[in-house]
Amino acid sequence: MKQSGFEYYAPQSIPEAVDLLSNLGENAFVMAGGTDLLIKKKHGMITPDAVVALKQIKGLDRISVGPKKGLYIGATALLADVAANAGIRKNYPAVADAAKNTANVQIRNMGTVVGNLCNASPSADNAPSLLALGATLSITGPQGERSLALEDFFTGPGLSALKPAEIVTAVTVPPPLSNSGTAYVHLSARGKVDCSAVCVGAHVALKGRKVIKARLFVGACAPIPMRTPGAEKTVLGKIFTEKLAENAGEVASEEALPITDVRATQDYRNSMVAVMTKRALLLAHKRAV
């Protein structure tokens, strides 16, 4: 049927959705929650001929947390449901924090974690914590199913490694290591209303007081959510202290590639990368001990 200038489809299964996308061509778009897609259309950033909505596909909104399989978030699982899920809040608090701090209540009750990732914004709130946790995407397309590390998904602003007619069906995270912690911190001009000017995801694992694993990712400071390997090396193998976290923040600031835009200046972002990386590491360490 015709709706607001495009054809709207509501498939009942993933294979049906993939077939539709294959047949409708490159100007057909997938919609999970629609909070990004419809805004892009409104502002003329895209002009879809067709929209393939996933909401009617049963089970695609599943959220599960288990000691063996870890965390599973389906493509249509709402941000609000992820933020409120008791298992996520207990075992993956950084993931819940990121979902809770995405936009506002109205968007969280419509938008999805997977949709936020697939929008491929450099400032995507849900990317840094999931990247720090080593998340993987489940993808289905005309050639079948495949898995892709989230770290390999982002290719540029608004661009991803998805192939034509492919759909991200879920994001998964392995079970947390013992004595490990993950944190997400962000900064925006108007609190929770704006996109983040800087956001950081940090993951550390400890053996005694020593850091034996570290993963650090910064959002909104490069064309894609970026890893800061120098900052990771700063803490890896060392006894964790507040000064060590501060040093890592300074290194992360040197690695970041921010620009000046409507949300923040380049200099301000560089300064805040140092501050936010330190805060994220301190919180991750607190959760690990």
Protein Blocks (a to p, Z undefined) as FASTA:
>chain_A
ZZehiacdddfbfklmmmmmmmnojmbccdfklmmmmmmmmnopaccfbdcdfklpghkl
pccddfklopaddfklcfklmmmmmklmmmmmmlmmmmmmgoifklmmmmcfklmmmnop
aklmklmmmmmnopacddddfkopadddfklmpgbehiafbdehiacfbdcdddddehia
cddddddfkljlmccfbdcddddddehjbcfbdcdddehiafbdcddfklmmmmgopacd
fklmmmmmmmmmmmpccdddfkbcfklmmmmmmmmmmmmmmmmmmmmZZ
